[in-house]
Amino acid sequence: MILTTTNSSLPIAANVVIGTTVFSDIGASYVDFFGGHSTTYEKQMQEMYKRVTETLKQRAQAIRACYYWA
């Protein structure tokens, strides 16, 4: 979603990659086989979201953009 109140906007983007360990992969395999949800992967996804949000905020500040993060 793009929200702007100016005549132009400068897009910013960020990517974050987090590796998993063999133990979390094994645990997720059991969850896939028997059903349920992987709390290990959920925690990793939350960490990725946190990191990418911080990166986007830093990049917005670097170009002196005004931002609002809910």
Buried (B, 14 or more C-beta within 10 A) or exposed (E): EEEEEEEEEEEBEEEEEEEEEEEBEEBBEEBEEEEEEBEBBEEBEEEBEEBBEEBBBEBBEEEEBEEEEE
